[in-house]
Amino acid sequence: MKSHEATIKHLEAYAKREDKALRGLAATRDSAATKLKAAQKNLAAYCTKAAYASDNPGYNADASPAAPLKKVQLAVGPAC
């Protein structure tokens, strides 16, 4: 019985750490989205898109013109 209680305590501590980490990631994501939306107001004829690098393997961010993104996480602007 005590080993089960210890396991439960370890799992609760792990869940608490994971929850804190996920909340931090969500806050970072929300902050980036807010900044993109604010910047887009000055670029009325454009469409700004954001995606995770892991969803776009081999993507060259320096290429001009830019290749289309796969799995876009955020698209802001009237040209979208």
mmCIF file of the N, C-alpha and C atoms, coordinates in Angstrom:
data_MODEL
# 
_entry.id   MODEL 
# 
loop_
_atom_site.group_PDB 
_atom_site.id 
_atom_site.type_symbol 
_atom_site.label_atom_id 
_atom_site.label_alt_id 
_atom_site.label_comp_id 
_atom_site.label_asym_id 
_atom_site.label_entity_id 
_atom_site.label_seq_id 
_atom_site.pdbx_PDB_ins_code 
_atom_site.Cartn_x 
_atom_site.Cartn_y 
_atom_site.Cartn_z 
_atom_site.occupancy 
_atom_site.B_iso_or_equiv 
_atom_site.pdbx_formal_charge 
_atom_site.auth_seq_id 
_atom_site.auth_comp_id 
_atom_site.auth_asym_id 
_atom_site.auth_atom_id 
_atom_site.pdbx_PDB_model_num 
ATOM 1   N N  . MET A 1 1  ? 0.820  -1.190 0.000   1.00 0.00 ? 1  MET A N  1 
ATOM 2   C CA . MET A 1 1  ? 0.000  0.000  0.000   1.00 0.00 ? 1  MET A CA 1 
ATOM 3   C C  . MET A 1 1  ? 0.867  1.258  0.000   1.00 0.00 ? 1  MET A C  1 
ATOM 4   N N  . LYS A 1 2  ? 1.953  1.233  0.787   1.00 0.00 ? 2  LYS A N  1 
ATOM 5   C CA . LYS A 1 2  ? 2.821  2.406  0.846   1.00 0.00 ? 2  LYS A CA 1 
ATOM 6   C C  . LYS A 1 2  ? 3.520  2.638  -0.487  1.00 0.00 ? 2  LYS A C  1 
ATOM 7   N N  . SER A 1 3  ? 3.847  1.549  -1.183  1.00 0.00 ? 3  SER A N  1 
ATOM 8   C CA . SER A 1 3  ? 4.508  1.729  -2.484  1.00 0.00 ? 3  SER A CA 1 
ATOM 9   C C  . SER A 1 3  ? 3.549  2.373  -3.482  1.00 0.00 ? 3  SER A C  1 
ATOM 10  N N  . HIS A 1 4  ? 2.261  2.040  -3.380  1.00 0.00 ? 4  HIS A N  1 
ATOM 11  C CA . HIS A 1 4  ? 1.265  2.665  -4.256  1.00 0.00 ? 4  HIS A CA 1 
ATOM 12  C C  . HIS A 1 4  ? 1.131  4.151  -3.939  1.00 0.00 ? 4  HIS A C  1 
ATOM 13  N N  . GLU A 1 5  ? 1.154  4.490  -2.673  1.00 0.00 ? 5  GLU A N  1 
ATOM 14  C CA . GLU A 1 5  ? 1.062  5.898  -2.276  1.00 0.00 ? 5  GLU A CA 1 
ATOM 15  C C  . GLU A 1 5  ? 2.280  6.679  -2.761  1.00 0.00 ? 5  GLU A C  1 
ATOM 16  N N  . ALA A 1 6  ? 3.446  6.060  -2.677  1.00 0.00 ? 6  ALA A N  1 
ATOM 17  C CA . ALA A 1 6  ? 4.665  6.715  -3.154  1.00 0.00 ? 6  ALA A CA 1 
ATOM 18  C C  . ALA A 1 6  ? 4.603  6.914  -4.668  1.00 0.00 ? 6  ALA A C  1 
ATOM 19  N N  . THR A 1 7  ? 4.112  5.906  -5.370  1.00 0.00 ? 7  THR A N  1 
ATOM 20  C CA . THR A 1 7  ? 3.977  6.011  -6.830  1.00 0.00 ? 7  THR A CA 1 
ATOM 21  C C  . THR A 1 7  ? 3.011  7.125  -7.194  1.00 0.00 ? 7  THR A C  1 
ATOM 22  N N  . ILE A 1 8  ? 1.911  7.208  -6.483  1.00 0.00 ? 8  ILE A N  1 
ATOM 23  C CA . ILE A 1 8  ? 0.920  8.255  -6.742  1.00 0.00 ? 8  ILE A CA 1 
ATOM 24  C C  . ILE A 1 8  ? 1.534  9.632  -6.493  1.00 0.00 ? 8  ILE A C  1 
ATOM 25  N N  . LYS A 1 9  ? 2.308  9.770  -5.428  1.00 0.00 ? 9  LYS A N  1 
ATOM 26  C CA . LYS A 1 9  ? 2.954  11.057 -5.139  1.00 0.00 ? 9  LYS A CA 1 
ATOM 27  C C  . LYS A 1 9  ? 3.945  11.431 -6.235  1.00 0.00 ? 9  LYS A C  1 
ATOM 28  N N  . HIS A 1 10 ? 4.707  10.444 -6.720  1.00 0.00 ? 10 HIS A N  1 
ATOM 29  C CA . HIS A 1 10 ? 5.647  10.708 -7.818  1.00 0.00 ? 10 HIS A CA 1 
ATOM 30  C C  . HIS A 1 10 ? 4.901  11.138 -9.075  1.00 0.00 ? 10 HIS A C  1 
ATOM 31  N N  . LEU A 1 11 ? 3.804  10.464 -9.375  1.00 0.00 ? 11 LEU A N  1 
ATOM 32  C CA . LEU A 1 11 ? 3.014  10.802 -10.559 1.00 0.00 ? 11 LEU A CA 1 
ATOM 33  C C  . LEU A 1 11 ? 2.393  12.191 -10.436 1.00 0.00 ? 11 LEU A C  1 
ATOM 34  N N  . GLU A 1 12 ? 1.924  12.530 -9.249  1.00 0.00 ? 12 GLU A N  1 
ATOM 35  C CA . GLU A 1 12 ? 1.353  13.863 -9.035  1.00 0.00 ? 12 GLU A CA 1 
ATOM 36  C C  . GLU A 1 12 ? 2.419  14.943 -9.207  1.00 0.00 ? 12 GLU A C  1 
ATOM 37  N N  . ALA A 1 13 ? 3.616  14.696 -8.686  1.00 0.00 ? 13 ALA A N  1 
ATOM 38  C CA . ALA A 1 13 ? 4.709  15.661 -8.828  1.00 0.00 ? 13 ALA A CA 1 
ATOM 39  C C  . ALA A 1 13 ? 5.099  15.805 -10.296 1.00 0.00 ? 13 ALA A C  1 
ATOM 40  N N  . TYR A 1 14 ? 5.149  14.686 -11.009 1.00 0.00 ? 14 TYR A N  1 
ATOM 41  C CA . TYR A 1 14 ? 5.475  14.715 -12.436 1.00 0.00 ? 14 TYR A CA 1 
ATOM 42  C C  . TYR A 1 14 ? 4.419  15.497 -13.203 1.00 0.00 ? 14 TYR A C  1 
ATOM 43  N N  . ALA A 1 15 ? 3.154  15.241 -12.913 1.00 0.00 ? 15 ALA A N  1 
ATOM 44  C CA . ALA A 1 15 ? 2.063  15.941 -13.602 1.00 0.00 ? 15 ALA A CA 1 
ATOM 45  C C  . ALA A 1 15 ? 2.132  17.444 -13.336 1.00 0.00 ? 15 ALA A C  1 
ATOM 46  N N  . LYS A 1 16 ? 2.495  17.815 -12.124 1.00 0.00 ? 16 LYS A N  1 
ATOM 47  C CA . LYS A 1 16 ? 2.606  19.235 -11.778 1.00 0.00 ? 16 LYS A CA 1 
ATOM 48  C C  . LYS A 1 16 ? 3.732  19.899 -12.574 1.00 0.00 ? 16 LYS A C  1 
ATOM 49  N N  . ARG A 1 17 ? 4.885  19.208 -12.684 1.00 0.00 ? 17 ARG A N  1 
ATOM 50  C CA . ARG A 1 17 ? 6.005  19.754 -13.463 1.00 0.00 ? 17 ARG A CA 1 
ATOM 51  C C  . ARG A 1 17 ? 5.636  19.875 -14.939 1.00 0.00 ? 17 ARG A C  1 
ATOM 52  N N  . GLU A 1 18 ? 4.987  18.852 -15.476 1.00 0.00 ? 18 GLU A N  1 
ATOM 53  C CA . GLU A 1 18 ? 4.578  18.875 -16.884 1.00 0.00 ? 18 GLU A CA 1 
ATOM 54  C C  . GLU A 1 18 ? 3.569  19.991 -17.141 1.00 0.00 ? 18 GLU A C  1 
ATOM 55  N N  . ASP A 1 19 ? 2.638  20.171 -16.229 1.00 0.00 ? 19 ASP A N  1 
ATOM 56  C CA . ASP A 1 19 ? 1.633  21.222 -16.382 1.00 0.00 ? 19 ASP A CA 1 
ATOM 57  C C  . ASP A 1 19 ? 2.304  22.593 -16.413 1.00 0.00 ? 19 ASP A C  1 
ATOM 58  N N  . LYS A 1 20 ? 3.270  22.797 -15.538 1.00 0.00 ? 20 LYS A N  1 
ATOM 59  C CA . LYS A 1 20 ? 3.988  24.075 -15.496 1.00 0.00 ? 20 LYS A CA 1 
ATOM 60  C C  . LYS A 1 20 ? 4.742  24.303 -16.806 1.00 0.00 ? 20 LYS A C  1 
ATOM 61  N N  . ALA A 1 21 ? 5.392  23.272 -17.310 1.00 0.00 ? 21 ALA A N  1 
ATOM 62  C CA . ALA A 1 21 ? 6.138  23.396 -18.564 1.00 0.00 ? 21 ALA A CA 1 
ATOM 63  C C  . ALA A 1 21 ? 5.202  23.699 -19.729 1.00 0.00 ? 21 ALA A C  1 
ATOM 64  N N  . LEU A 1 22 ? 4.076  23.015 -19.799 1.00 0.00 ? 22 LEU A N  1 
ATOM 65  C CA . LEU A 1 22 ? 3.126  23.236 -20.892 1.00 0.00 ? 22 LEU A CA 1 
ATOM 66  C C  . LEU A 1 22 ? 2.505  24.624 -20.829 1.00 0.00 ? 22 LEU A C  1 
ATOM 67  N N  . ARG A 1 23 ? 2.225  25.099 -19.625 1.00 0.00 ? 23 ARG A N  1 
ATOM 68  C CA . ARG A 1 23 ? 1.688  26.459 -19.485 1.00 0.00 ? 23 ARG A CA 1 
ATOM 69  C C  . ARG A 1 23 ? 2.710  27.496 -19.951 1.00 0.00 ? 23 ARG A C  1 
ATOM 70  N N  . GLY A 1 24 ? 3.984  27.254 -19.663 1.00 0.00 ? 24 GLY A N  1 
ATOM 71  C CA . GLY A 1 24 ? 5.037  28.159 -20.125 1.00 0.00 ? 24 GLY A CA 1 
ATOM 72  C C  . GLY A 1 24 ? 5.129  28.186 -21.642 1.00 0.00 ? 24 GLY A C  1 
ATOM 73  N N  . LEU A 1 25 ? 5.029  27.012 -22.265 1.00 0.00 ? 25 LEU A N  1 
ATOM 74  C CA . LEU A 1 25 ? 5.056  26.946 -23.730 1.00 0.00 ? 25 LEU A CA 1 
ATOM 75  C C  . LEU A 1 25 ? 3.854  27.661 -24.335 1.00 0.00 ? 25 LEU A C  1 
ATOM 76  N N  . ALA A 1 26 ? 2.696  27.490 -23.729 1.00 0.00 ? 26 ALA A N  1 
ATOM 77  C CA . ALA A 1 26 ? 1.488  28.148 -24.238 1.00 0.00 ? 26 ALA A CA 1 
ATOM 78  C C  . ALA A 1 26 ? 1.615  29.664 -24.126 1.00 0.00 ? 26 ALA A C  1 
ATOM 79  N N  . ALA A 1 27 ? 2.187  30.141 -23.034 1.00 0.00 ? 27 ALA A N  1 
ATOM 80  C CA . ALA A 1 27 ? 2.363  31.587 -22.859 1.00 0.00 ? 27 ALA A CA 1 
ATOM 81  C C  . ALA A 1 27 ? 3.318  32.142 -23.909 1.00 0.00 ? 27 ALA A C  1 
ATOM 82  N N  . THR A 1 28 ? 4.380  31.409 -24.205 1.00 0.00 ? 28 THR A N  1 
ATOM 83  C CA . THR A 1 28 ? 5.331  31.835 -25.236 1.00 0.00 ? 28 THR A CA 1 
ATOM 84  C C  . THR A 1 28 ? 4.651  31.874 -26.593 1.00 0.00 ? 28 THR A C  1 
ATOM 85  N N  . ARG A 1 29 ? 3.864  30.841 -26.892 1.00 0.00 ? 29 ARG A N  1 
ATOM 86  C CA . ARG A 1 29 ? 3.142  30.790 -28.164 1.00 0.00 ? 29 ARG A CA 1 
ATOM 87  C C  . ARG A 1 29 ? 2.167  31.954 -28.279 1.00 0.00 ? 29 ARG A C  1 
ATOM 88  N N  . ASP A 1 30 ? 1.428  32.221 -27.212 1.00 0.00 ? 30 ASP A N  1 
ATOM 89  C CA . ASP A 1 30 ? 0.456  33.316 -27.230 1.00 0.00 ? 30 ASP A CA 1 
ATOM 90  C C  . ASP A 1 30 ? 1.152  34.666 -27.389 1.00 0.00 ? 30 ASP A C  1 
ATOM 91  N N  . SER A 1 31 ? 2.302  34.836 -26.766 1.00 0.00 ? 31 SER A N  1 
ATOM 92  C CA . SER A 1 31 ? 3.057  36.081 -26.880 1.00 0.00 ? 31 SER A CA 1 
ATOM 93  C C  . SER A 1 31 ? 3.526  36.290 -28.318 1.00 0.00 ? 31 SER A C  1 
ATOM 94  N N  . ALA A 1 32 ? 4.024  35.243 -28.944 1.00 0.00 ? 32 ALA A N  1 
ATOM 95  C CA . ALA A 1 32 ? 4.481  35.348 -30.335 1.00 0.00 ? 32 ALA A CA 1 
ATOM 96  C C  . ALA A 1 32 ? 3.315  35.666 -31.261 1.00 0.00 ? 32 ALA A C  1 
ATOM 97  N N  . ALA A 1 33 ? 2.173  35.044 -31.027 1.00 0.00 ? 33 ALA A N  1 
ATOM 98  C CA . ALA A 1 33 ? 0.990  35.305 -31.859 1.00 0.00 ? 33 ALA A CA 1 
ATOM 99  C C  . ALA A 1 33 ? 0.539  36.752 -31.714 1.00 0.00 ? 33 ALA A C  1 
ATOM 100 N N  . THR A 1 34 ? 0.555  37.278 -30.513 1.00 0.00 ? 34 THR A N  1 
ATOM 101 C CA . THR A 1 34 ? 0.163  38.672 -30.273 1.00 0.00 ? 34 THR A CA 1 
ATOM 102 C C  . THR A 1 34 ? 1.105  39.629 -30.994 1.00 0.00 ? 34 THR A C  1 
ATOM 103 N N  . LYS A 1 35 ? 2.404  39.355 -30.945 1.00 0.00 ? 35 LYS A N  1 
ATOM 104 C CA . LYS A 1 35 ? 3.384  40.214 -31.618 1.00 0.00 ? 35 LYS A CA 1 
ATOM 105 C C  . LYS A 1 35 ? 3.199  40.169 -33.136 1.00 0.00 ? 35 LYS A C  1 
ATOM 106 N N  . LEU A 1 36 ? 2.927  38.986 -33.681 1.00 0.00 ? 36 LEU A N  1 
ATOM 107 C CA . LEU A 1 36 ? 2.701  38.878 -35.126 1.00 0.00 ? 36 LEU A CA 1 
ATOM 108 C C  . LEU A 1 36 ? 1.460  39.653 -35.545 1.00 0.00 ? 36 LEU A C  1 
ATOM 109 N N  . LYS A 1 37 ? 0.407  39.540 -34.766 1.00 0.00 ? 37 LYS A N  1 
ATOM 110 C CA . LYS A 1 37 ? -0.836 40.253 -35.092 1.00 0.00 ? 37 LYS A CA 1 
ATOM 111 C C  . LYS A 1 37 ? -0.630 41.765 -35.039 1.00 0.00 ? 37 LYS A C  1 
ATOM 112 N N  . ALA A 1 38 ? 0.122  42.239 -34.055 1.00 0.00 ? 38 ALA A N  1 
ATOM 113 C CA . ALA A 1 38 ? 0.380  43.677 -33.937 1.00 0.00 ? 38 ALA A CA 1 
ATOM 114 C C  . ALA A 1 38 ? 1.229  44.173 -35.105 1.00 0.00 ? 38 ALA A C  1 
ATOM 115 N N  . ALA A 1 39 ? 2.229  43.412 -35.495 1.00 0.00 ? 39 ALA A N  1 
ATOM 116 C CA . ALA A 1 39 ? 3.093  43.813 -36.606 1.00 0.00 ? 39 ALA A CA 1 
ATOM 117 C C  . ALA A 1 39 ? 2.331  43.806 -37.922 1.00 0.00 ? 39 ALA A C  1 
ATOM 118 N N  . GLN A 1 40 ? 1.374  42.923 -38.065 1.00 0.00 ? 40 GLN A N  1 
ATOM 119 C CA . GLN A 1 40 ? 0.624  42.795 -39.314 1.00 0.00 ? 40 GLN A CA 1 
ATOM 120 C C  . GLN A 1 40 ? -0.194 44.045 -39.623 1.00 0.00 ? 40 GLN A C  1 
ATOM 121 N N  . LYS A 1 41 ? -0.568 44.810 -38.627 1.00 0.00 ? 41 LYS A N  1 
ATOM 122 C CA . LYS A 1 41 ? -1.357 46.029 -38.848 1.00 0.00 ? 41 LYS A CA 1 
ATOM 123 C C  . LYS A 1 41 ? -0.627 47.008 -39.763 1.00 0.00 ? 41 LYS A C  1 
ATOM 124 N N  . ASN A 1 42 ? 0.701  46.985 -39.741 1.00 0.00 ? 42 ASN A N  1 
ATOM 125 C CA . ASN A 1 42 ? 1.495  47.875 -40.590 1.00 0.00 ? 42 ASN A CA 1 
ATOM 126 C C  . ASN A 1 42 ? 1.739  47.294 -41.980 1.00 0.00 ? 42 ASN A C  1 
ATOM 127 N N  . LEU A 1 43 ? 1.342  46.064 -42.185 1.00 0.00 ? 43 LEU A N  1 
ATOM 128 C CA . LEU A 1 43 ? 1.581  45.381 -43.461 1.00 0.00 ? 43 LEU A CA 1 
ATOM 129 C C  . LEU A 1 43 ? 0.254  44.907 -44.036 1.00 0.00 ? 43 LEU A C  1 
ATOM 130 N N  . ALA A 1 44 ? -0.622 45.833 -44.341 1.00 0.00 ? 44 ALA A N  1 
ATOM 131 C CA . ALA A 1 44 ? -2.005 45.524 -44.706 1.00 0.00 ? 44 ALA A CA 1 
ATOM 132 C C  . ALA A 1 44 ? -2.157 44.640 -45.938 1.00 0.00 ? 44 ALA A C  1 
ATOM 133 N N  . ALA A 1 45 ? -1.217 44.653 -46.850 1.00 0.00 ? 45 ALA A N  1 
ATOM 134 C CA . ALA A 1 45 ? -1.372 43.880 -48.087 1.00 0.00 ? 45 ALA A CA 1 
ATOM 135 C C  . ALA A 1 45 ? -0.688 42.519 -48.020 1.00 0.00 ? 45 ALA A C  1 
ATOM 136 N N  . TYR A 1 46 ? -0.254 42.122 -46.866 1.00 0.00 ? 46 TYR A N  1 
ATOM 137 C CA . TYR A 1 46 ? 0.511  40.888 -46.735 1.00 0.00 ? 46 TYR A CA 1 
ATOM 138 C C  . TYR A 1 46 ? -0.231 39.841 -45.917 1.00 0.00 ? 46 TYR A C  1 
ATOM 139 N N  . CYS A 1 47 ? 0.296  38.640 -45.980 1.00 0.00 ? 47 CYS A N  1 
ATOM 140 C CA . CYS A 1 47 ? -0.184 37.534 -45.151 1.00 0.00 ? 47 CYS A CA 1 
ATOM 141 C C  . CYS A 1 47 ? 1.033  36.979 -44.421 1.00 0.00 ? 47 CYS A C  1 
ATOM 142 N N  . THR A 1 48 ? 1.026  37.069 -43.117 1.00 0.00 ? 48 THR A N  1 
ATOM 143 C CA . THR A 1 48 ? 2.127  36.558 -42.313 1.00 0.00 ? 48 THR A CA 1 
ATOM 144 C C  . THR A 1 48 ? 1.732  35.199 -41.771 1.00 0.00 ? 48 THR A C  1 
ATOM 145 N N  . LYS A 1 49 ? 2.586  34.204 -42.008 1.00 0.00 ? 49 LYS A N  1 
ATOM 146 C CA . LYS A 1 49 ? 2.309  32.845 -41.545 1.00 0.00 ? 49 LYS A CA 1 
ATOM 147 C C  . LYS A 1 49 ? 3.432  32.384 -40.636 1.00 0.00 ? 49 LYS A C  1 
ATOM 148 N N  . ALA A 1 50 ? 3.068  31.590 -39.632 1.00 0.00 ? 50 ALA A N  1 
ATOM 149 C CA . ALA A 1 50 ? 4.050  31.018 -38.715 1.00 0.00 ? 50 ALA A CA 1 
ATOM 150 C C  . ALA A 1 50 ? 3.774  29.526 -38.579 1.00 0.00 ? 50 ALA A C  1 
ATOM 151 N N  . ALA A 1 51 ? 4.856  28.765 -38.483 1.00 0.00 ? 51 ALA A N  1 
ATOM 152 C CA . ALA A 1 51 ? 4.741  27.316 -38.331 1.00 0.00 ? 51 ALA A CA 1 
ATOM 153 C C  . ALA A 1 51 ? 5.957  26.816 -37.560 1.00 0.00 ? 51 ALA A C  1 
ATOM 154 N N  . TYR A 1 52 ? 5.838  25.628 -36.991 1.00 0.00 ? 52 TYR A N  1 
ATOM 155 C CA . TYR A 1 52 ? 6.957  25.026 -36.280 1.00 0.00 ? 52 TYR A CA 1 
ATOM 156 C C  . TYR A 1 52 ? 7.978  24.498 -37.279 1.00 0.00 ? 52 TYR A C  1 
ATOM 157 N N  . ALA A 1 53 ? 9.258  24.689 -36.996 1.00 0.00 ? 53 ALA A N  1 
ATOM 158 C CA . ALA A 1 53 ? 10.312 24.174 -37.868 1.00 0.00 ? 53 ALA A CA 1 
ATOM 159 C C  . ALA A 1 53 ? 10.216 22.655 -37.984 1.00 0.00 ? 53 ALA A C  1 
ATOM 160 N N  . SER A 1 54 ? 9.836  21.980 -36.906 1.00 0.00 ? 54 SER A N  1 
ATOM 161 C CA . SER A 1 54 ? 9.736  20.519 -36.935 1.00 0.00 ? 54 SER A CA 1 
ATOM 162 C C  . SER A 1 54 ? 8.641  20.030 -37.880 1.00 0.00 ? 54 SER A C  1 
ATOM 163 N N  . ASP A 1 55 ? 7.652  20.879 -38.178 1.00 0.00 ? 55 ASP A N  1 
ATOM 164 C CA . ASP A 1 55 ? 6.594  20.517 -39.123 1.00 0.00 ? 55 ASP A CA 1 
ATOM 165 C C  . ASP A 1 55 ? 6.998  20.807 -40.566 1.00 0.00 ? 55 ASP A C  1 
ATOM 166 N N  . ASN A 1 56 ? 8.142  21.444 -40.758 1.00 0.00 ? 56 ASN A N  1 
ATOM 167 C CA . ASN A 1 56 ? 8.601  21.845 -42.084 1.00 0.00 ? 56 ASN A CA 1 
ATOM 168 C C  . ASN A 1 56 ? 10.072 21.476 -42.278 1.00 0.00 ? 56 ASN A C  1 
ATOM 169 N N  . PRO A 1 57 ? 10.398 20.172 -42.228 1.00 0.00 ? 57 PRO A N  1 
ATOM 170 C CA . PRO A 1 57 ? 11.799 19.770 -42.357 1.00 0.00 ? 57 PRO A CA 1 
ATOM 171 C C  . PRO A 1 57 ? 12.386 20.217 -43.693 1.00 0.00 ? 57 PRO A C  1 
ATOM 172 N N  . GLY A 1 58 ? 13.598 20.734 -43.647 1.00 0.00 ? 58 GLY A N  1 
ATOM 173 C CA . GLY A 1 58 ? 14.279 21.175 -44.850 1.00 0.00 ? 58 GLY A CA 1 
ATOM 174 C C  . GLY A 1 58 ? 13.869 22.551 -45.333 1.00 0.00 ? 58 GLY A C  1 
ATOM 175 N N  . TYR A 1 59 ? 12.992 23.216 -44.611 1.00 0.00 ? 59 TYR A N  1 
ATOM 176 C CA . TYR A 1 59 ? 12.533 24.546 -45.023 1.00 0.00 ? 59 TYR A CA 1 
ATOM 177 C C  . TYR A 1 59 ? 13.681 25.542 -44.928 1.00 0.00 ? 59 TYR A C  1 
ATOM 178 N N  . ASN A 1 60 ? 13.871 26.338 -45.968 1.00 0.00 ? 60 ASN A N  1 
ATOM 179 C CA . ASN A 1 60 ? 14.929 27.347 -45.998 1.00 0.00 ? 60 ASN A CA 1 
ATOM 180 C C  . ASN A 1 60 ? 14.305 28.712 -45.724 1.00 0.00 ? 60 ASN A C  1 
ATOM 181 N N  . ALA A 1 61 ? 14.494 29.218 -44.527 1.00 0.00 ? 61 ALA A N  1 
ATOM 182 C CA . ALA A 1 61 ? 13.902 30.502 -44.135 1.00 0.00 ? 61 ALA A CA 1 
ATOM 183 C C  . ALA A 1 61 ? 14.536 31.678 -44.867 1.00 0.00 ? 61 ALA A C  1 
ATOM 184 N N  . ASP A 1 62 ? 15.703 31.470 -45.467 1.00 0.00 ? 62 ASP A N  1 
ATOM 185 C CA . ASP A 1 62 ? 16.392 32.548 -46.172 1.00 0.00 ? 62 ASP A CA 1 
ATOM 186 C C  . ASP A 1 62 ? 16.081 32.579 -47.667 1.00 0.00 ? 62 ASP A C  1 
ATOM 187 N N  . ALA A 1 63 ? 15.323 31.616 -48.159 1.00 0.00 ? 63 ALA A N  1 
ATOM 188 C CA . ALA A 1 63 ? 15.008 31.556 -49.590 1.00 0.00 ? 63 ALA A CA 1 
ATOM 189 C C  . ALA A 1 63 ? 14.089 32.703 -49.984 1.00 0.00 ? 63 ALA A C  1 
ATOM 190 N N  . SER A 1 64 ? 14.276 33.190 -51.205 1.00 0.00 ? 64 SER A N  1 
ATOM 191 C CA . SER A 1 64 ? 13.420 34.263 -51.701 1.00 0.00 ? 64 SER A CA 1 
ATOM 192 C C  . SER A 1 64 ? 13.057 33.950 -53.146 1.00 0.00 ? 64 SER A C  1 
ATOM 193 N N  . PRO A 1 65 ? 11.815 33.773 -53.463 1.00 0.00 ? 65 PRO A N  1 
ATOM 194 C CA . PRO A 1 65 ? 10.650 33.868 -52.582 1.00 0.00 ? 65 PRO A CA 1 
ATOM 195 C C  . PRO A 1 65 ? 10.551 32.643 -51.673 1.00 0.00 ? 65 PRO A C  1 
ATOM 196 N N  . ALA A 1 66 ? 9.880  32.814 -50.572 1.00 0.00 ? 66 ALA A N  1 
ATOM 197 C CA . ALA A 1 66 ? 9.748  31.737 -49.589 1.00 0.00 ? 66 ALA A CA 1 
ATOM 198 C C  . ALA A 1 66 ? 8.845  30.634 -50.117 1.00 0.00 ? 66 ALA A C  1 
ATOM 199 N N  . ALA A 1 67 ? 9.217  29.409 -49.812 1.00 0.00 ? 67 ALA A N  1 
ATOM 200 C CA . ALA A 1 67 ? 8.383  28.263 -50.175 1.00 0.00 ? 67 ALA A CA 1 
ATOM 201 C C  . ALA A 1 67 ? 7.165  28.229 -49.260 1.00 0.00 ? 67 ALA A C  1 
ATOM 202 N N  . PRO A 1 68 ? 6.059  27.640 -49.707 1.00 0.00 ? 68 PRO A N  1 
ATOM 203 C CA . PRO A 1 68 ? 4.875  27.543 -48.842 1.00 0.00 ? 68 PRO A CA 1 
ATOM 204 C C  . PRO A 1 68 ? 5.171  26.700 -47.600 1.00 0.00 ? 68 PRO A C  1 
ATOM 205 N N  . LEU A 1 69 ? 4.621  27.117 -46.485 1.00 0.00 ? 69 LEU A N  1 
ATOM 206 C CA . LEU A 1 69 ? 4.768  26.362 -45.239 1.00 0.00 ? 69 LEU A CA 1 
ATOM 207 C C  . LEU A 1 69 ? 3.770  25.217 -45.200 1.00 0.00 ? 69 LEU A C  1 
ATOM 208 N N  . LYS A 1 70 ? 4.167  24.133 -44.539 1.00 0.00 ? 70 LYS A N  1 
ATOM 209 C CA . LYS A 1 70 ? 3.249  23.035 -44.263 1.00 0.00 ? 70 LYS A CA 1 
ATOM 210 C C  . LYS A 1 70 ? 2.774  23.205 -42.823 1.00 0.00 ? 70 LYS A C  1 
ATOM 211 N N  . LYS A 1 71 ? 1.597  22.771 -42.525 1.00 0.00 ? 71 LYS A N  1 
ATOM 212 C CA . LYS A 1 71 ? 1.063  22.800 -41.150 1.00 0.00 ? 71 LYS A CA 1 
ATOM 213 C C  . LYS A 1 71 ? 1.222  24.178 -40.508 1.00 0.00 ? 71 LYS A C  1 
ATOM 214 N N  . VAL A 1 72 ? 0.628  25.179 -41.105 1.00 0.00 ? 72 VAL A N  1 
ATOM 215 C CA . VAL A 1 72 ? 0.688  26.552 -40.594 1.00 0.00 ? 72 VAL A CA 1 
ATOM 216 C C  . VAL A 1 72 ? -0.040 26.625 -39.254 1.00 0.00 ? 72 VAL A C  1 
ATOM 217 N N  . GLN A 1 73 ? 0.596  27.215 -38.257 1.00 0.00 ? 73 GLN A N  1 
ATOM 218 C CA . GLN A 1 73 ? 0.010  27.351 -36.925 1.00 0.00 ? 73 GLN A CA 1 
ATOM 219 C C  . GLN A 1 73 ? -0.756 28.663 -36.773 1.00 0.00 ? 73 GLN A C  1 
ATOM 220 N N  . LEU A 1 74 ? -0.337 29.689 -37.528 1.00 0.00 ? 74 LEU A N  1 
ATOM 221 C CA . LEU A 1 74 ? -0.944 31.008 -37.401 1.00 0.00 ? 74 LEU A CA 1 
ATOM 222 C C  . LEU A 1 74 ? -0.814 31.736 -38.728 1.00 0.00 ? 74 LEU A C  1 
ATOM 223 N N  . ALA A 1 75 ? -1.906 32.294 -39.207 1.00 0.00 ? 75 ALA A N  1 
ATOM 224 C CA . ALA A 1 75 ? -1.895 33.120 -40.417 1.00 0.00 ? 75 ALA A CA 1 
ATOM 225 C C  . ALA A 1 75 ? -2.634 34.411 -40.093 1.00 0.00 ? 75 ALA A C  1 
ATOM 226 N N  . VAL A 1 76 ? -1.973 35.552 -40.315 1.00 0.00 ? 76 VAL A N  1 
ATOM 227 C CA . VAL A 1 76 ? -2.535 36.846 -39.960 1.00 0.00 ? 76 VAL A CA 1 
ATOM 228 C C  . VAL A 1 76 ? -2.411 37.791 -41.145 1.00 0.00 ? 76 VAL A C  1 
ATOM 229 N N  . GLY A 1 77 ? -3.464 38.513 -41.421 1.00 0.00 ? 77 GLY A N  1 
ATOM 230 C CA . GLY A 1 77 ? -3.420 39.534 -42.456 1.00 0.00 ? 77 GLY A CA 1 
ATOM 231 C C  . GLY A 1 77 ? -4.524 39.365 -43.477 1.00 0.00 ? 77 GLY A C  1 
ATOM 232 N N  . PRO A 1 78 ? -4.912 40.451 -44.119 1.00 0.00 ? 78 PRO A N  1 
ATOM 233 C CA . PRO A 1 78 ? -6.021 40.411 -45.068 1.00 0.00 ? 78 PRO A CA 1 
ATOM 234 C C  . PRO A 1 78 ? -5.707 39.627 -46.334 1.00 0.00 ? 78 PRO A C  1 
ATOM 235 N N  . ALA A 1 79 ? -4.447 39.427 -46.651 1.00 0.00 ? 79 ALA A N  1 
ATOM 236 C CA . ALA A 1 79 ? -4.094 38.696 -47.863 1.00 0.00 ? 79 ALA A CA 1 
ATOM 237 C C  . ALA A 1 79 ? -4.067 37.183 -47.649 1.00 0.00 ? 79 ALA A C  1 
ATOM 238 N N  . CYS A 1 80 ? -4.419 36.740 -46.466 1.00 0.00 ? 80 CYS A N  1 
ATOM 239 C CA . CYS A 1 80 ? -4.398 35.296 -46.176 1.00 0.00 ? 80 CYS A CA 1 
ATOM 240 C C  . CYS A 1 80 ? -5.630 34.600 -46.734 1.00 0.00 ? 80 CYS A C  1 
# 
